[in-house]
Amino acid sequence: MAKVELKQPIVKEISDKIQNAQALVLVDHRGLTVAEDTELRRKLRAENVSYKVYKNTMMNFAFKGTDFEQLADLLNGPSALAISETDPAAPARVLYDFAKKAKALEIKGGVIEGKLYDAEALKEIANILPKDQLLSKLLGSMQSPITNFARVIKQIAEKKAEGGEAAPAEEAPAAETAEAPAEEAAATTAE
């Protein structure tokens, strides 16, 4: 069997994985212990990120004609791919968090939603919270004014129920004058 025939399934596997990818991050995994590598893979799986080591030539063939072709310059030395189809910031977030403990892990760069980012730019993306946390913060921000308004209305209702403040004096004459023209208009129509 020729070498090309052996390599085609690997290139196809990479192509299939990156087909629906929103984010792809390349890392140099040299120097990681087996225990660290196992822990990294577990953390990536928890975020629905696939992680695998491939030969650079295989990745280069698979990236041809895709948005990930921009990574060709980073394909030197041992490389591993972290791919996410759901959360674009997940690979960068998990890898940078893990790299704080495992100094041997080097992040080379990545492509997120079609745009190439170097290692420093990925660090900024890594600080983005997961989608569900962002949505809950947004919902909390939207609920806060409504909750405060409801609390004020409830306090006003409780004061009136206790016989606290009556209607302000300025409003009472306005109500009487509003009724008077209506009574006069009814009287003129009756005549």
N, C-alpha and C positions, 0 to 999 in steps of 0.2 A: 504494500500500500504506500502510495506517495505521501510525502510530508504535507502537501497541499490538502489532500483528502482528510488528513488527521486534524488539520487546523481549521477547516471549514466549520465543523460543528461548534468549536469554541467561539469563532467569530460570530456565528449565528446566535449563540447563547448571549453574547454581549449585546448584539444588535437588538435582540428581543427584550432584554432588560432595559435598555436605554430608550426604547421606542416611545414609551409613555412617561418617561422620567421628567419630573419638574426640576429636579436638582441632582447634580452629580459632583462629588468632591473627590479629588485625588489626594492620596496620602502616601508618605513613605513610612512603612511600618518596621523598618530595620531597628533592631535593638529592643523590641517589645518581647517580654517573656511570654511563655505559653499562657500563664495565668492572666497576664494583662490582656493578651489578645483574646482570650476566652471571655473576659469581663467586657471588653469593648464590643465584641460581637453580640453579647447578651443585651447590652444597653442599646445598641443600634436596632436589634430585632424588636425591642420593646417600643421603639418609635416607628416601626414599620419601614426601616431602612435596610436594604440588602447591602451586604459587604462581602467582597471577594477579591482575592489576589489573582491578577492575570498578567500575562507577558505583555510588555509594552507594544510589541509588533501586532499582537492580536487586537489590542484596544485601538491601535492606530487604524487598522483595517476596518474595524467596526464603526469607528467615529466618522469615517469618510462620508461626506455628503449630508452630515447632520450638524446640528448646532454645537455638538461636542467636539467637532473637528478643531475648534479653537484651542483645545487642550494639547494639541500635538507637541508644542514646545515644552510642555511639562512632563512629557513621557520619557524620563530618563531616570535610571536607577530603579530599584524595586518600587512598584506602585500597586496600590489597592484602590478599589472603587467603592464609594459609598453612594448608593442610589436611592432616591425617594420619589415615589409617584404621587404622594398625597400632600406632604408638608414640605414646601421648598426650603425652609430654614432648618429642618430637622437634622440633616447630616452635619451641617456646620455646627449647630448647637451641641450635639452629642460629642462630636470629635473635639471641639475646643474645650468642652467641659472635661473630657477624658484626658486631653493633653496637659491640663493643669497638674494632674497627678503623674502621668507617664510622660516624662520629658523626652523620651526617645521618639514619640510620635510626631512626625513633621507633616503639616498640612501644606500641600503644594499650591492648590488653587482649585477652582471649580467653575461650573456653569450652572447658573440658576435662572430658570425661565428664559433660556436662550442668550443670556449675557455672561461674559467671562469675568470672573472676579479673581484677584490675586489673594494670597493668604491673609493680607492685612484687611482687605475689604470683607473677606469672609468672617473675620473676627467681629465686625460690626453686625453682620447678618446673624451671627450666632447669638447676639443679645436680644433678638426678636423673640417674644414669647410665643408659645404654641397657639394655634388658631383658637382652640376652645377657651384658653385663658384670655386671649384678646377679646373674644366675643363676650365673655362674662364681664370683663372690665367695661366694655362699651354699654352693655345692658345696665350695669350698675350706675354708670354715668347718666344714662337716660332716665333711670328710675328715680334718682336722687331728687330732682326738682318736683316730680309728681308726688313723691312720698312727703316731702316738706310741705307742699301745698295741702295735701290731705291732712297732715298733722295740724296745720294752722286752722283749717276749716273745722276739724274735730274740737279743738280748743275753744273756738268761738261758739260752737254749738253747746259745749259743756257749760260755758259761762252763762249762756242764755237760759239753759235748763235749770241752773242753780238760782236763777233770778238775779244774776249779776248785772251787768251793764244793760241798760235799755237802749233803744235806738238813739243815735246821736241827735241832739236838738236841731241841728241844721237840716236833717233829713225830714223831720216831721212837717214843717211848714211847706216844704216842697211837695209832699204827698197831698196835703190839703188843697194847695193851689192847683194841683193836677186834677183833682176831683171836681173842683168848682167849675172850670170851663166845660167839663163833660156834662155837668148838671144843667148849666146855662144853655148848652147846645141842645140838650134834650128838651128843655122847656121851650126854646124857640121853634123847634121842629113841631112840637105839639100844638102850638098856636096856629 
